[in-house]
Amino acid sequence: MATFKEIINGPKPVLVDFFAEWCGPCKTMAPVLSELSSDLKDRAVILKVDVDKNQAASRAFNVRGVPTFVIFKDGKEVWRKSGALPKQMLTAAIEAQL
């Protein structure tokens, strides 16, 4: 199984969802991300990172609130937004990196 670092350093765009179990907006985003994942198939990767269980990752990527979405491409952060977002915005952001 690939590590987080190996995945974000790969050639595919990687959407990372920094979330928390107690976060209402995070819960509303779960079905949106599931739908997005099936739409994109294997053209992009979607990772979920629980900020309470992975505090080091949250600090490393300067996550101040949840949900925070970050897109990485070739190991570089290329896009970031916080809060519940419409699927179209996430799709457009990922497709811009394909």
Residue, then its C-alpha position, 0 to 999 in steps of 0.5 A: m500500500a502506497t504512503f500518503k507522500e507517495i500518492i501525492n507525489g504521483p502523476k495523477p491529481v490527488l484531492v485530499d479531504f481534510f475532515a473530522e467525524w464531528c463536522g456537519p459540513c464534512k458529513t454533507m460532503a461524503p456523498v459528493l466525494s463518493e459521486l465524484s470518485s465514481d465520475l473520475k474513475d481512475r483519472a484522479v485520486i481522492l483521499k480522506v484525512d481525519v484531522d483528529k487522527n492525523q494531527a501531524a498531517s493537518r499541521a504540515f499542510n496548515v489546515r485551519g478548518v474542516p472540511t479543507f480540500v487540497i489538490f496535489k499534482d506531482g507533489k505540489e499543492v495546486w489548489r485549496k478551498s475550505g468549507a462545503l463545496p459544490k461538486q461542480m467546483l471540485t470537478a472543475a478544479i480536478e479536471a484543470q489538473l488532468 
